[in-house]
Amino acid sequence: MPESPYKRLTPDQFRDCLKAAGWTVESLAARWEITTRRCFQIVADTNRNRYYDDALAALPIRTCPYTLLDDMT
């Protein structure tokens, strides 16, 4: 399989993007319906699948009241 021209986000970049969108690892875990521990593993993984970076980029900005955890049912 050829080398992809797309680079993965570093763990620090992933966390920075998460924070910039108003999310925490805990709220992301709830949104993705995975354990907090697994979410921390994904964030820290330097060899994570690129679809996690894509999913991060597609998260709604949490300043919208409809994306807050209290409103999710």
Secondary structure as GFF3:
##gff-version 3
##sequence-region A 1 73
A	DSSP	alpha_helix	11	20	.	.	.	ID=ss1
A	DSSP	alpha_helix	25	32	.	.	.	ID=ss2
A	DSSP	alpha_helix	36	44	.	.	.	ID=ss3
A	DSSP	alpha_helix	50	57	.	.	.	ID=ss4
A	DSSP	three_ten_helix	65	67	.	.	.	ID=ss5
A	DSSP	three_ten_helix	69	71	.	.	.	ID=ss6
###
